[in-house]
Amino acid sequence: MLDVALERETEGDLLLADMGQGLGLRPGVIDGAISISAIQWLCNADKSSHDPRLRLKAFFGSLYRCLARGARAVLQFYADNVKQSEMIVTFAMRAGFAGGVVVDWPHSSKAKKSYLVLTCGPPSVTTSLPKGKGENGEGCSDDDDNESSGEDGDRTVGIYERNRPKKRQKTKKNGKGKDWLLRKKEQMRRRGHDVPADTKYTGRKRKGYF
């Protein structure tokens, strides 16, 4: 994206940096901030040195400092679960922001989008959240989603959970689950074999995400 911006001679300065380490900008120099599908990656521990909580704290703390008072930041994101959404909002509020989450098309499987709308400074009458699209039963267009109509009174602002079913632990048809594995290991121990000790991870598949 930076190469394309240079080719098109985009106005303004370009910067490549890790937002999990904070924004290296002077205090109060930014009038507004926009982010598209980025902040959810701060919830992942891609390296052994990454602590999602510390990275979120560094990002929102530096964002609050570099924004002018009263400026707004709109951060569109996709969270894997409710805990990630709550963690993102919690660290934004701790940094001093006012605001919350606005959801467009909450009943749509394709067009649903969530936005963290923040105002730099304490909450006031002028810092009310905008209304999300799809409120009062308004549906998406056919191009967005044919099954996105909602009921009156549904909330479109707040913490949400994506409609992504959790992966079930795979079990073989012959019933060889954790109990079978523990019995098999005990049988091997009685036969004198060297068997690893049982732990809470025995027979359980580790998740690959934070």
Salt bridges, closest charged atoms under 4 A:
ASP18 OD1 - ARG55 NH2 3.05
ASP80 OD1 - ARG164 NH1 2.85
ASP154 OD2 - HIS107 NE2 2.80
GLU186 OE1 - ARG189 NH1 3.36
ASP198 OD1 - LYS185 NZ 2.76
ASP198 OD1 - ARG189 NH2 3.13
